[in-house]
């Protein structure tokens, strides 16, 4: 019989939420952190280019209001720098590039007014929600029984206004408007202050980057834990009760009085449970698929677009890459263009020939920024749909009816199993800030349970 390793707390998943939970517990309790991958970070992943520069292929931004993340970055001895946000932005409208400033592209006056009214109304509705109890709003069922797309159809007076708003939805949710419950979208925006904030750069959620990459935050946390972190330990089965857990991996068994599950729902539901998961929790996790995203970065000798007074930010509703950013690191000579393939386009391009995908991405960059964009010195993309232990990004979504029928179970413990991960956050759901908030809540629950045992 395999000897079981006994601990106070087992944490499953070494993304930022699991790492932070272990970090908060390890000085007072015997903790072990089990990670299926051969690396830490989860949805934080960095890439090294041939010239030695690095860039995040996963989550990368931090902005005002994300106080936990700023504090952790500073505590780890790391620093931030602002996203390049100087110059005009571009919109490709019927094959014609146009310049604009601000969050909303320059459009015909009637279209601009329509998009502005849609954004204002959406954020006003979101502001009414309690992000800890979105199902409790008087209109929760009405909002939850329709998709974002259905709401947009009623309020977009032109197809152009619909498509521009859809670009914003795709950029935030990496999904199509018809896939997401209106209530979930409103909750998501409220958890991140507003949709306007989640789309904004300076002063918004995309304001700052981290020297050393967001993945470096995860690595520095892991370094503090030493051999408490067990890589390449995919969990196979969790035997659970109200008083303890036994976690089975190919490398051995681990027992503990409490566990913290810090996995996205689509990964947590893949595991075997003994006894089986409560039916409501299984139904909830099965109905929380992630968005679809491929993150693409082209490296150039210099950020040549700045010479023409451009910020590197562009919107192309009809392109495979619908949004771009100047992703260059402050203090580095090379320029980086970042683009996202999202939603249906991401699913279509996932698993395709990498050379074909690269050509399509560079072709989109060239439509925005000219022929120079076709000749990068290096290129990389990350297909998060194909990533074995993620299978999608940025975060789990809820379709119609899920919040009001099952959402109240989202943060509830399962016996001695407590849940963390950004998908259980009430602040900045889907962001690393949310991952940290969820870790803090789960740790408080575990501390209270251990003290009561």
Secondary structure, DSSP 8 states (H G I E B T S, - for coil): ---EEEEEEEEE--BHHHHHHHHHHTTTS-EEEE-SSSSSBTT--EEE-TTS-EEESS---B-TT-HHHHHHHHHTT--EEE----SEEEEEETTEEEEE-SSS----HHHHHHHHHHHHHHHHHHHTS-TT-GGGSTTHHHHHTSBHHHHHHHH-SSHHHHHHHHHHHHHHHSS-GGGSBHHHHHHHHHHTS-HHHHH-STTSTTSEEETT-HHHHHHHHHHHHGGGEE-S--EEEEEE-SS-EEEEETTEEEEEEEEEE-S-HHHHTTSEEES---HHHHHHHHT--B--EEEEEEEESS-GGGGGTEEEEEE-TTSSS-EEEE---TT-SSEEEEEEEEHHHHHHHTTS-HHHHHHHHHHHHHHHH-GGGG--SEEEEEETTT-TTT-S-S-B---TTHHHHHGGGTT--BTTEEE-SGGG-SSSTTSHHHHHHHHHHHHHHHHHHHHH-
